[in-house]
């Protein structure tokens, strides 16, 4: 049994809005992404749990650290919130998004045009396919599995779309072929408790 996890994807960036593959590149939140982070912080605060019992952990990339900070600011501002120091969160390198290698920074249409054979191969087996110079979902799962095994206390995680999909595979047993296609909204928090997935 895993402890309760509240998983927020980072807020939107200009590359998200432009359908560009960012992977492990450091891209800042846009105004919509900041709004989403604040919304998610308020949604967490509304649960009125004892958040002091939770670890707050995020990916090292700037967009996740900014999202976590904005979420905590929003939580602290809500009436009745039990309080967590806004700087009191951990960074774990294993939560970084998988790399798209040479595709990073390119739009989906650019990749499909320039790397049509490779893109078709990825679409046929998205879990195992490794982009040129990048990582596969399977490689990401191998990196995240020890993190999840070591997680013994309730946690709020802020990371990435690919990371969330793999978590829902490892934590909830979603088949990997289905996991790679799961929606990963940026304006909701995925609640993983007692092997039941819900959204707040």
N, C-alpha and C positions, 0 to 999 in steps of 0.2 A: 504494500500500500504506500502510495506517495502522499506527502502532505499537500494541503490546498495550495494551488498556484493561481495567481491572477496575472495573465499574460497580456501586455499591451504592445502592439506593434508601434514603432515610432510614427510620428505625424508625417504628413505629406511633405515631400520636397519638390523642387522644380523638376527634377528628373522623373519622379513619380508621375507628375502631371503631364510630362512630355513623353511618357512611355519609354524612358531611357533606362537601360540596365545599369544599376549602380553597384550592386554587390558589395564589395569591401571598400569601395571608394567613399571618401568622406564628403557628403553633400548636406548642406544645412537645411533646416526646416523652412518652408515658406509660410506666409501668413495663415493659410488654411491649416497647415500642419501644427502651428502653434495653437490655433483654436481647438483642434482635435485633442491635443495634449491636455489643455485646460479642461475640456469636456470630460475626458477620461478620469482626470483627477477628481472632479466633482462627483462623478459616478461612483468611484471608489469610496469617497468620504460618505456618501449617502448610505452605504452599507453599515456604517457605525460599528465596525468590528474593532477589536483591540489590535490596531495596526502596530503597536509597539512589540507585538509578538512575532511580527513578520520581518524577514530579511528583504531588503530592496536591492535588486541586482540588475545591472544593465550591461549591454555590449559597450566596448570602448569607443565606438564611433561617435562623432559629435552629434549626429541627429538623434541618437538614442539618449545620450547624456542630457541634451537639451530637453527632450521629451520628458525624461524622468524629473528633471528640475521643475519644469512647468507643472507637471502632475502634482508633485509634492507641494509646490506653492499653492495650487488650487485646493488641495486637500486641507492644508493648514488654514486657509481662509474660510472654510465652511464652518458654520455654527455647530457646536457639539462634537467637533472632530477631536479625537484622542491625542493626536499630535505625533509627528515624527520630524526630527531635525531635517531641514531641507537639504543639508549637505551629507546626511547620513545614509549614503547608499554605496554599494560595492560595485566594482568593475570586474567583469570576468571575461577574459580574452576568448574563451570558448563560445561565447554568445555572439560573436561577430558573424555577419552574414557570409554565406559561401561566395567565393569569388567567381565572377563570370570571365575572368582572364582577359583575353584580347577583345572580348565583346563589351567590356565595361565602358560606359559613356555613349554607346551606340543606341539608337532607337531600335525597337523591334523590327520595323520595316527595313532598316539598314542591315541588320543582322540577317534577316531572311533573304535579302537581295545579294549580299556579299558572301554569305556562308550558307547558301541554300541547302547543300548536301548535309553539312554538319547540323544545321537547324532541324532538318527533317529527321536526322538520327536522334536528336535530343527529344523531339516530339514523340518519337516512337518508343523511347525508353528514358523518360525524364529522370527517373530515380538513379539510374546507373551512369547516364551519359555525363562525361567530363568535358566541358567546353575547352577550347584551345587555351592552355595556360591557366585554367580555372579548376573548380571543384565540382563534384557531383553531390546530389542529395545524399547518396550513400556515404560519401566521405564526411559530410556534415553530420550525419547520424552517428558515425564512429566518434566524432569529436564531442557530440552532445551527450551521448549515453553515459559516460563517466560523470558528467556534471549532474545529470538527473539522479544517478545512483547515490551521489554524495549529498544530495539535498535532503536534509532530515527535518527541516522546520518550514512552516508556511512561508511563502515568498510572493513578492510582486516582482515580475520580470518585465523589462522593457528591452526588446530586441527587434528582430526583422521578420519579414514575411516568410522567408524560407525556413528560418529557425522555428517559427511558430508551427509551420506545417509538420516539421520533423518532430517537435514536441508532442503534437497531437497524435502522431504515429507511435512514438515511444511510450508516452504516458497513457494514451487511451486505446492503443491497439488498432488504430485506423490502418487498414492495409496501405502499404506504401504507394501502390498505384493510384489509390484514391486520395491519399494524403497530399500528393504533389499538385492536386487540382483544387484543394480546399480554398474557399474564400478567406482572405486575410484583411478584413477591414481595418482602417486606421482610426476610426471614430467609435470603436467599441473595445471593451476589454473581455478577453476570453477567460471564463471562470472554469477551472478544472478542479473539481472536488468529488471525492469518492467515485472516481471513474465516470462521472457525469459531466459532460461539457455543456456550458450555457454561456450566455453573453449578457453583459451589462453595459 
